[in-house]
Amino acid sequence: MNLTINNEPRELRAGMTCRELVSDLTGRVVTEEGRAEGGGPLGVALAVDGSVVPRSLWATTELADGQQVELVTAVQGG
C-alpha cells in the first residue's frame, strides 16, 4: 500500500497497524498500549488523515492505501 508519511510517499505492506508503523519509524519496540517497551516515553504523536489516533488504538488501527500520516516528535526547549 502507498501512504504519505510527513509529506513523503512511502510504500508499506498491506494491513500494517499504527503501532507497527510507529515502531518502524522510531526504531523502538512499541507495546500494545502504545508505549515504549520498558516503560520509557516515546515522545511521539500520530495523526491519520488529520485526526490524532490515541495511543490506546495504535495496535488495532490498520492503515489503508492512500492515507496521509503525520508522526510528530516532541522536543524540549522553547
Secondary structure, 3 states (H helix, E strand, C coil): CEEEECCEEEECCCCCEHHHHHHHHHCCCECCCCCECCCCCCCEEEEECCEECCHHHCCCCECCCCCEEEEEECCCCC
